[in-house]
């Protein structure tokens, strides 16, 4: 199993040059009438956050995989799919061609979201199936 761990994942991104505003990260914010250039910037920043030395060292996995996204946070009043879905999408797009050949069901057989209480942390586990 390959485990990638990211401490303190961002929960919001500030946008705007003159009038700054916070966009709290999640599927709802991304797909609720947001301008395409803002969406593109958010996704780009999340992918930059996910890229790490260990990510580059994993190498290409030819077999199908199961991916588990574990989102750890002290707050208890948020939607798991809203947060993990966005991180999963960014990770799959970034990993396509780097860790596995493609992000379709031929190579990614299972995608699991999980919550743990504790200090803010994002963990991505990749396991061959």
ZATINU-144210 format. One record per residue: residue in three letters; x, y, z of N, C-alpha, C, O, CB in turn. Coordinates in pm, whole numbers, padded with zeros to 5 digits, always signed. Glycine has a CB too. Layout:
N
ALAXYZXYZXYZXYZXYZ
...
//
This chain:
129
UNK+00085-00119+00000+00000+00000+00000+00089+00124+00000+00193+00128+00066-00096+00000+00123
UNK+00047+00223-00073+00115+00351-00079+00030+00451-00001-00091+00459-00022+00137+00398-00228
UNK+00093+00527+00087+00021+00624+00168+00086+00761+00151+00205+00779+00178+00018+00582+00318
UNK+00008+00857+00107+00052+00995+00094-00022+01077+00199-00145+01073+00206+00026+01051-00051
UNK+00051+01151+00281-00009+01226+00390+00024+01374+00376+00138+01412+00352+00039+01174+00527
UNK-00080+01456+00390-00067+01601+00377-00123+01667+00501-00243+01656+00529-00139+01653+00248
UNK-00039+01736+00576-00085+01808+00695-00146+01942+00654-00102+02005+00558+00030+01830+00795
UNK-00246+01982+00729-00313+02112+00711-00353+02142+00567-00309+02242+00509-00222+02222+00760
UNK-00437+02057+00508-00484+02090+00373-00566+02218+00377-00638+02243+00474-00569+01973+00315
UNK-00556+02300+00273-00632+02426+00274-00782+02400+00278-00832+02307+00215-00596+02510+00152
UNK-00853+02484+00352-00999+02474+00359-01066+02584+00280-01186+02578+00252-01046+02478+00504
UNK-00988+02687+00243-01041+02793+00159-00927+02853+00078-00810+02833+00109-01112+02903+00245
UNK-00964+02926-00027-00868+02998-00110-00922+03139-00129-01041+03158-00153-00845+02926-00248
UNK-00834+03237-00117-00874+03376-00140-00860+03408-00287-00758+03379-00349-00790+03474-00053
UNK-00963+03468-00342-00962+03507-00483-00996+03655-00496-01052+03715-00404-01062+03421-00566
UNK-00964+03711-00608-00993+03852-00633-00870+03937-00616-00792+03918-00522-01102+03900-00541
UNK-00852+04032-00707-00735+04119-00700-00763+04243-00616-00680+04283-00534-00690+04160-00841
UNK-00878+04302-00637-00913+04425-00564-00997+04389-00442-00961+04422-00328-00989+04524-00656
UNK-01106+04323-00466-01196+04284-00357-01176+04135-00330-01230+04050-00401-01346+04316-00392
UNK-01099+04104-00228-01070+03965-00196-01188+03899-00127-01257+03961-00046-00945+03955-00108
UNK-01210+03773-00160-01313+03695-00091-01263+03553-00074-01181+03504-00152-01448+03699-00168
UNK-01313+03488+00028-01275+03350+00056-01374+03256-00011-01495+03275-00003-01269+03323+00209
UNK-01320+03154-00076-01403+03047-00130-01366+02921-00052-01254+02872-00059-01381+03028-00287
UNK-01464+02870+00022-01440+02750+00100-01444+02630+00008-01537+02612-00070-01545+02735+00213
UNK-01342+02547+00019-01321+02439-00076-01419+02325-00056-01440+02277+00055-01180+02387-00064
UNK-01477+02284-00166-01571+02173-00169-01642+02176-00303-01638+02276-00375-01672+02181-00052
UNK-01707+02066-00337-01780+02060-00464-01885+02170-00476-01904+02225-00584-01846+01923-00479
UNK-01953+02201-00368-02059+02302-00374-02004+02437-00423-02067+02502-00507-02124+02319-00237
UNK-01890+02477-00371-01832+02606-00410-01784+02603-00555-01798+02702-00627-01717+02643-00317
UNK-01728+02494-00596-01670+02484-00730-01777+02485-00839-01757+02544-00945-01586+02357-00740
UNK-01889+02421-00813-01990+02405-00919-02115+02490-00899-02218+02463-00960-02029+02262-00929
UNK-02108+02592-00814-02225+02677-00788-02209+02812-00858-02206+02916-00792-02245+02697-00637
UNK-02199+02809-00989-02194+02932-01066-02066+03011-01053-02066+03133-01070-02306+03018-01026
UNK-01958+02946-01024-01829+03014-01010-01769+03035-01149-01786+02952-01238-01732+02932-00918
UNK-01700+03144-01168-01637+03175-01297-01532+03069-01329-01461+03022-01240-01574+03317-01296
UNK-01523+03031-01456-01432+02923-01495-01287+02953-01461-01212+02861-01428-01445+02896-01642
UNK-01245+03078-01467-01105+03111-01437-01075+03095-01287-00964+03057-01250-01073+03255-01482
UNK-01174+03123-01203-01158+03103-01059-01153+02953-01029-01070+02907-00950-01275+03172-00979
UNK-01242+02877-01092-01243+02731-01076-01108+02673-01118-01053+02587-01049-01357+02667-01158
UNK-01056+02718-01230-00929+02669-01281-00815+02701-01183-00728+02617-01160-00899+02731-01419
UNK-00817+02820-01125-00713+02858-01029-00719+02772-00903-00617+02730-00851-00727+03007-00992
UNK-00841+02748-00855-00858+02666-00736-00804+02525-00760-00728+02472-00679-01006+02660-00694
UNK-00842+02464-00870-00797+02328-00902-00645+02325-00917-00580+02231-00872-00866+02277-01031
UNK-00589+02426-00981-00444+02432-00999-00373+02439-00863-00273+02371-00842-00406+02554-01086
UNK-00424+02520-00772-00362+02531-00639-00374+02401-00559-00281+02363-00488-00426+02646-00560
UNK-00487+02333-00571-00504+02206-00501-00408+02100-00557-00351+02023-00480-00648+02157-00512
UNK-00391+02098-00687-00297+02002-00748-00153+02032-00705-00075+01940-00682-00308+02006-00902
UNK-00118+02160-00695+00015+02197-00647+00035+02151-00503+00143+02107-00466+00037+02348-00659
UNK-00070+02163-00423-00061+02118-00284-00040+01967-00278+00036+01918-00195-00189+02157-00207
UNK-00107+01892-00366-00098+01746-00364+00035+01692-00416+00077+01584-00375-00210+01688-00447
UNK+00100+01765-00504+00225+01717-00560+00333+01718-00453+00354+01819-00386+00268+01801-00681
UNK+00401+01606-00436+00508+01596-00337+00613+01499-00389+00591+01430-00488+00454+01550-00199
UNK+00727+01495-00322+00837+01408-00362+00793+01262-00366+00825+01190-00461+00956+01424-00267
UNK+00720+01218-00264+00674+01079-00258+00582+01045-00375+00585+00934-00428+00602+01052-00126
UNK+00501+01142-00416+00410+01124-00528+00491+01088-00653+00456+00996-00726+00324+01252-00552
UNK+00598+01161-00676+00682+01139-00794+00756+01005-00788+00788+00947-00891+00781+01253-00809
UNK+00784+00957-00667+00861+00832-00650+00777+00707-00660+00832+00597-00669+00931+00834-00518
UNK+00646+00718-00658+00558+00601-00660+00576+00520-00787+00585+00398-00782+00411+00644-00646
UNK+00583+00585-00900+00596+00515-01027+00461+00470-01080+00360+00480-01011+00689+00395-01012
UNK+00460+00420-01201+00337+00380-01268+00292+00240-01222+00367+00143-01233+00355+00382-01420
UNK+00170+00232-01173+00110+00105-01131+00025+00054-01246-00067+00123-01291+00025+00122-00999
UNK+00055-00065-01293-00016-00122-01409-00147-00189-01368-00241-00195-01448+00073-00224-01480
UNK-00156-00238-01244-00274-00311-01197-00383-00215-01152-00355-00098-01124-00236-00405-01082
UNK-00507-00264-01144-00616-00183-01088-00588-00148-00942-00520-00223-00871-00751-00259-01100
UNK-00641-00034-00898-00617+00013-00762-00746+00049-00690-00850+00073-00752-00523+00133-00764
UNK-00736+00053-00558-00840+00105-00470-00779+00230-00406-00666+00227-00358-00888-00002-00360
UNK-00854+00338-00406-00805+00463-00348-00895+00502-00231-01017+00503-00242-00801+00577-00453
UNK-00831+00532-00121-00904+00575-00001-00858+00716+00035-00739+00741+00054-00882+00475+00119
UNK-00954+00806+00044-00928+00944+00084-00974+00957+00229-01092+00942+00259-01001+01048-00010
UNK-00881+00985+00318-00913+01001+00461-00896+01149+00496-00786+01203+00488-00821+00909+00552
UNK-01005+01211+00534-01004+01353+00568-01018+01364+00719-01119+01323+00776-01118+01432+00494
UNK-00917+01419+00781-00914+01429+00926-00935+01575+00965-00869+01665+00912-00780+01374+00985
UNK-01028+01597+01058-01062+01734+01096-01130+01733+01232-01194+01636+01270-01154+01799+00990
UNK-01114+01843+01306-01178+01855+01437-01325+01893+01427-01403+01861+01516-01104+01956+01521
UNK-01363+01962+01320-01503+02001+01304-01590+01880+01274-01544+01783+01213-01517+02106+01191
UNK-01715+01885+01317-01804+01771+01297-01932+01809+01221-02028+01733+01223-01841+01711+01430
UNK-01933+01923+01156-02056+01966+01089-02031+02000+00941-02065+02109+00896-02115+02087+01160
UNK-01974+01907+00870-01948+01928+00728-01975+01798+00652-01982+01690+00711-01802+01976+00704
UNK-01990+01810+00519-02024+01695+00437-01897+01628+00385-01813+01692+00321-02113+01737+00319
UNK-01884+01501+00413-01767+01424+00372-01751+01422+00220-01641+01444+00169-01777+01281+00426
UNK-01859+01397+00148-01849+01389+00002-01816+01525-00061-01752+01530-00166-01980+01336-00057
UNK-01858+01633+00002-01830+01766-00050-01680+01795-00046-01624+01846-00144-01907+01872+00032
UNK-01614+01762+00063-01470+01786+00076-01388+01680+00001-01303+01713-00082-01429+01787+00224
UNK-01415+01553+00031-01335+01445-00027-01353+01434-00177-01260+01398-00248-01370+01313+00039
UNK-01472+01463-00227-01496+01455-00370-01407+01549-00449-01354+01512-00554-01640+01487-00399
UNK-01389+01669-00399-01303+01767-00465-01157+01721-00462-01088+01726-00564-01317+01905-00400
UNK-01110+01677-00345-00973+01628-00333-00951+01505-00421-00847+01491-00485-00940+01596-00187
UNK-01050+01415-00424-01038+01294-00506-01025+01331-00653-00940+01277-00723-01160+01202-00484
UNK-01109+01421-00701-01106+01462-00842-00970+01522-00877-00913+01487-00980-01218+01564-00871
UNK-00919+01611-00794-00789+01672-00821-00677+01569-00819-00588+01571-00903-00761+01782-00719
UNK-00683+01478-00721-00580+01374-00712-00583+01282-00834-00479+01252-00892-00597+01292-00585
UNK-00702+01236-00872-00714+01145-00986-00663+01211-01114-00594+01147-01193-00860+01100-01004
UNK-00697+01336-01135-00650+01406-01254-00498+01421-01254-00433+01407-01358-00716+01543-01265
UNK-00443+01449-01137-00299+01467-01123-00224+01333-01139-00117+01328-01199-00266+01530-00987
UNK-00281+01226-01086-00215+01095-01085-00227+01021-01218-00150+00929-01245-00272+01010-00975
UNK-00323+01061-01299-00344+00994-01428-00218+01006-01512-00170+01116-01540-00466+01056-01504
UNK-00164+00891-01552-00041+00887-01631+00085+00893-01547+00195+00872-01600-00041+00999-01727
UNK+00072+00922-01417+00188+00930-01327+00193+00811-01232+00297+00748-01215+00185+01060-01248
UNK+00078+00781-01169+00070+00669-01074-00006+00552-01137+00032+00437-01119+00002+00713-00942
UNK-00113+00581-01209-00185+00478-01282-00213+00530-01422-00217+00651-01446-00318+00439-01209
UNK-00232+00436-01517-00243+00473-01658-00357+00570-01686-00341+00665-01763-00263+00349-01742
UNK-00471+00547-01623-00588+00631-01646-00671+00632-01519-00650+00549-01430-00671+00582-01769
UNK-00766+00725-01511-00850+00730-01391-00988+00672-01417-01083+00701-01344-00863+00874-01342
UNK-01000+00589-01520-01129+00524-01546-01142+00396-01463-01048+00358-01393-01144+00493-01696
UNK-01255+00331-01470-01283+00214-01385-01197+00093-01421-01193-00004-01345-01428+00176-01395
UNK-01132+00097-01532-01040-00013-01566-00920-00013-01471-00866-00119-01440-00992+00000-01712
UNK-00878+00104-01426-00760+00116-01339-00795+00156-01196-00725+00117-01103-00665+00216-01397
UNK-00900+00233-01178-00943+00272-01044-01075+00199-01017-01181+00241-01062-00960+00429-01029
UNK-01064+00089-00942-01180+00002-00919-01266+00049-00803-01386+00021-00798-01134-00139-00892
UNK-01206+00120-00710-01280+00159-00590-01227+00292-00539-01106+00317-00540-01270+00049-00480
UNK-01319+00376-00493-01285+00505-00437-01364+00520-00307-01487+00521-00308-01317+00623-00538
UNK-01292+00531-00196-01354+00532-00063-01321+00663+00007-01207+00709+00005-01306+00410+00021
UNK-01423+00723+00071-01403+00842+00152-01421+00803+00298-01509+00725+00334-01504+00956+00112
UNK-01334+00859+00382-01341+00827+00524-01310+00952+00606-01234+01039+00563-01242+00712+00560
UNK-01371+00960+00726-01350+01072+00817-01286+01022+00945-01322+00916+00997-01483+01145+00847
UNK-01190+01099+00996-01132+01074+01128-01129+01206+01203-01102+01311+01145-00988+01011+01117
UNK-01156+01200+01330-01149+01321+01412-01004+01344+01451-00932+01250+01485-01239+01309+01537
UNK-00961+01470+01446-00824+01503+01486-00775+01625+01411-00851+01696+01345-00731+01385+01460
UNK-00645+01650+01424-00582+01765+01358-00598+01752+01207-00598+01642+01153-00433+01776+01396
UNK-00611+01866+01140-00636+01867+00995-00527+01791+00920-00408+01821+00929-00643+02012+00943
UNK-00573+01691+00844-00481+01609+00766-00559+01541+00654-00673+01500+00673-00408+01505+00855
UNK-00496+01529+00542-00550+01457+00428-00456+01340+00399-00336+01360+00381-00567+01550+00303
UNK-00511+01221+00395-00432+01101+00365-00493+01032+00245-00615+01013+00238-00425+01005+00488
UNK-00408+00995+00152-00453+00921+00034-00380+00788+00032-00257+00783+00029-00427+01001-00099
UNK-00457+00680+00036-00400+00546+00032-00431+00483-00102-00544+00489-00151-00455+00458+00149
UNK-00329+00423-00162-00344+00356-00291-00304+00211-00271-00194+00180-00225-00256+00424-00402
UNK-00396+00122-00305-00371-00021-00284-00406-00097-00411-00510-00073-00473-00454-00074-00163
UNK-00320-00187-00450-00348-00273-00565-00460-00370-00528-00465-00421-00416-00219-00351-00609
UNK-00551-00396-00623-00660-00492-00596-00651-00612-00688-00734-00702-00680-00797-00424-00613
//
